[in-house]
Amino acid sequence: MSVALRARTDRIASPRRQRRLDRRVISGISVATVLLVWVACSFTGVLNPDKLPPVQAVAQAFWELVIHGYEGVPFWKEILASVARALAGFLLAVLVGVPFGLLIGESETMAAICTPFLGFLRPIALIPLFIFYFGIGEASKVALIFITALWYITLSAASGVQAVSKDLLLASQTLGFTKRQVFRHVILPSALPQILTGMRVAMALCWALVVAAELIAAQVGLGYMIMDATTFFRIPVVYVGVGIIGLIGLVLERSLIFLEKRLLHWQGR
């Protein structure tokens, strides 16, 4: 790369980096402001501890969970159980949903066959059937998360294929590409942004569904801990559980955003 071209690239990239830095600073300030308001209200005694516990009570509940666990179960096991359920359902959905969605997007016949069922499917309403067919063990929880993620990932992959530019397809055929080469070099790269967007939405839903899935007779997990603590009015524990779920959800989302940037590094160039 020449010196002039490198300088021009740096000038283009610099404003982007500055905008990203500005957004991070604004996000950090907003989070810090909310936390400071909570701390200030906690120490002035204006909070109703039965509804919004002070920061001291939440910190103490968190420390006790780290040291003693919840109801005899180590805290890390509660976290690991929920993460394992969410990731198991999500990864199975990716393995099945992406190829299935690509097939639906490629074939009008498959789209005509499957679209009515995909439009009809509402996974949350199927919870009683999951219990009936899979029992109250781990299978029913993972199946609920899997079906929900599969729905979004399949639709995203199919939409990605159907949105591929006809001009690109014609150009590839003019160049003499085989069907496999067209799929590998044209269809898949063009559909990948929508596939990854569907994966991000599916991951967010999977993690949110952990609480619903753990209502199915779970004895361990963050969702179970939150529901049990709510039953016995242990409000600080509930807030700890909600906070941990939020933090883990943020980490999972940022991980997929990092993956998206790595796979789609060519976008915007």
Order of alpha helices (4+ residues) and beta strands (2+ residues): alpha-alpha-alpha-alpha-alpha-alpha-alpha-alpha-alpha-alpha-alpha
